[in-house]
Amino acid sequence: MLVEIGSITSLDIGQEIYETLSDDDEIELLFLEKGRSDAPFVEKQFGEFGEAAVITLIVKEEKQESVSGKICEIVGFDKAEKGIILVNKKITEKADILKS
């Protein structure tokens, strides 16, 4: 079964996550989207807003803790409020839908 791990953080940290994990064998898919945010952990370069990154990872369920831990280590979530991480359980695969 696959799960989705998402993280919203500053653009520089998001790019570091992407570059560090892009060749990781535990990750099935990895996406980086850039945007602007007024979140407190994003440096404000544009008035009330700053550049942010949304990272989306698709991993096998048994790898979610390992990959989440890697993200937390890169970001430094244990040291300061630098972003948000979210794990969504159970992505339905096309083969599962066809069985129904």
Secondary structure, DSSP 8 states (H G I E B T S, - for coil): -EEEEEEEEEHHHHHHHHHHHTT-TTEEEEEEEEEEE--TTS--SBTTBEEEEEEEEEEEGGGHHHHHHHHHHHHTTTTS--EEEEEEEEE--HHHHHH-
